[in-house]
Each structure stands twice: as C-alpha cells, then as structure tokens.
C-alpha cells in the first residue's frame, strides 16, 4: 500500500493543476466574451484571469473551515440550542414552565399567537393582556 502513496500525491497535484487550468480558462473566456462587449473593457489573457481569481478570493474571503462540522446555519443553530439547553438546566421547574409559556405566546408556539392571527381570534384562555411577571 505504501508504494502507491507517490502515485496518489502525483494524482492530487495533477488534479489541482487541472482544476486551476480549467477555472483560469473559464474565467478568461467569460471575461473576454462579456466584458469587452458590455462595458468596452480590455481583453485579458490566462495569467491575468488567474490573477483576477486570486484577487477575488483575497477580497471576498476563503472558506472558514466549518464544513466538516455541518457548516452554515445548521451548525450555528446546533451551538445555539446547546447553549440554551445549558442555561435552562439551572432554572427551577416553575421558571422553565413560565419561560416556555412566554415563548409560546410571543413566538407563535403550539398554543400561542399564529402569524396573521389577531388577539381577538385567539381562544379565550390565551388572551392575556400582560406577560407573566418575574
């Protein structure tokens, strides 16, 4: 198995070079097709297209490295839920129930106000004019 490691490294280098070549060529062709026609801009060569790609990555950023953890909103949502779970552990059962009922009323939970539903359309037992006092 160790004797194939050199071929794997060589293959990754070749794929990387192919990837850079394809993206540079695609950028050059798209630029030369659109920019001179639409904006009367200059025609660029392959190396200028690679420089343009590198400049755009410098200006707009590189990936942050959270892709292995789910990335994006799903990962942040999980972190937020875990923090809330830790905070809720220290509350008494009465405080937990009061907080849940407050969220249900304010956020449209299973018994709370729905989007577009006025106070008059809600059931009688849920029409409280005041939120619970702490």
N, C-alpha and C positions, 0 to 999 in steps of 0.2 A: 504494500500500500504506500510506503514512503517513496517509492521510486516514481509514483505518479504525481507527487506534490509539485514538482518542477513544471510538469505539463499544465497543471491546474493554475499555477501562478502565471504562466505564459498565456494561458487562455483568458484569464481575467484581464491581463494587460491588453491583449488583442481586442477583447470586448470593450474595454474602456476607450481604446483608441478609435474603434469603430463608432462608439457612441458619440464621442467628441466630434468626429468627422461628419457624422450624419446630422447632428444638431447644428454644427457650423455651416454646413452646406444648406440645410433647410432655412436657417436664418438669412444667409446670403441671398438665396433665391427669392424668399419672400420679400426681403428688403428691396432687392433690385426690381422686383415685379410691381410693388406697391408704391414705395416712397417717391421714385422719380416721376411716376405718372400722376400721383395725387398731390404731392407737395413740391414738385420740381426740385427734389433733393438729389444728392450725389449717388452714384453707383458705387458699391463697396466690393472689396474682394474677400476671399475666405478668411484671411487673418484679421481683417477689420471686423468681420462678423463674429469671430471668436472673441475679440476684444469687447465687442458690444454685449455679447452674452455674459462675459465675466463682469463687466461694468454693471449690468442689470442685477447680477447676483450680489454684488457689493452694495448696491443701492437699496435693493428690496429684501436682502437678507437670505440666509441659508436656513435649512430646516433646523429646528430646535432640538431634535433628538428624542422627542417623546413618542415616537412612532411605535416603539416596542411596548409601550405601556397602554396602548389603545389610542393615544393621540387625541387632539382636538377636544371637543366639548364632552364626549363620553368620559374621558379621563378626568377632566376638571369636575364634572358632576359627581363622579365617584369620590373624589377628595372632599368635596363639599358635604356629601352625605356622611362620610366618615367623621368629619369634624362636628357635624350636628349630632350624630349619634353619641360622640364622646361628651358633648355638652349636656345632652339630655340624660345621661347616666347619673348626673349629680343632682337632678331635680327630684322632689318628692312626687308620689303618685298624683296628688291633688294639683301640683304645679304642672305636671305633664298633661293632665286632662284639660286644665284651663288653657294651656298653650295650644293644644290640638283643637279645641273648640274655637279659639280665636282664629287660628289659621283656616279652619273650615268656613267660618263666617266671612273672613276677609278675602280668601283666595278662591272661593267657589268650590269647596270640598264637597263630599257626598251629601251633606245637609245644608250647605251654605248657599250663598247667592251665586247664581249662574250668570254667564256673560249675557248682557242684554235683559236681565230679569230685574225688575224694579222691586222696591221693598214691599209694595202692595201685593205683588204676585207671589210672594213667599208665604209659606204656611204660617199660621198664627203663632205657633210656639217658637218660631225662629225670628220673629220681628222684635228684636231688642233695639232700643234706641241708643243704648250705651254699651260700650265694650266692657268686659269684666274688669273690675278694679283689682290691682295687685295687692 
